[in-house]
Amino acid sequence: MIVANWKMYKTQAESLEFLQAFIPQVKTTAPEREIVLCAPFTALGIMFKNLNGSQVRLGAQNVHWADTGAYTGEIAGSMLVEIGVNYVMLGHCECRQWLCETDEIVNLRLKAAQRHGLTPILCVGETKKQRDAGETEKVLINQLRQALVDVDRSNLVIAYEAIWAIGTGHTCEPSQANQVIGLIREQLDNKDIPILYGGSVKTNNIDEIMTQSEIDGVMVGGASLDPINFARIVNYK
Ligand code: PGA
């Protein structure tokens, strides 16, 4: 599974321009490679109408835990489903850092996503300070334990994000990422949950990352904004 996290990039026009260049590049991609574009809310509806039968799926970057209500600035699951969204990213470190997302809130959002038939992509990861203090395992176990209370393990994707590698150009060594993802899998009863790696995935490291035994895919930020680069990542060797 290859997930693009566009963050707060791309207008509707820019998203359509991306699709126009990207879709032909993935025409012959093996159908078992799941391609997910997590675009801004404003672009998702028009993107869905322009997928033209391709295997590309859409993801949102948030969902609220209530079905409707007085929650200014939030988005409900039904609103995402209506416009063709299949996935939703939750617990990204940027939301934890800038929007004060706690594990409890992430848990509520996860359950709401599943209630609406969306597949949540739960992001977990440790900061550089936590890593240096030898706390990686403890931090990840805590995040998983709290975020996954009463969550259906059969409709879930997990993304391990080495926070210190996000947007920095410092990739986690593929073997290191593999080891951490193995650790995450040990915590899960369902060993089939896809676990992705995120953090400075680029065209020049994707092939090696995907050789790792525990890594089921990647979440790509910066390098997913260019259709040709992202197609190269999707079509990893
Ligand atoms: P990056 O972002 O690829 O730009 O490091 C990854 C992410 O935030 O998911």
Boltz pocket constraint, residues with backbone or C-beta under 6 A from the ligand:
constraints:
  - pocket:
      binder: B
      contacts: [[A, 5], [A, 161], [A, 165], [A, 166], [A, 167], [A, 168], [A, 169], [A, 198], [A, 199], [A, 200], [A, 201], [A, 219], [A, 220], [A, 221], [A, 222], [A, 223]]
      max_distance: 6.0
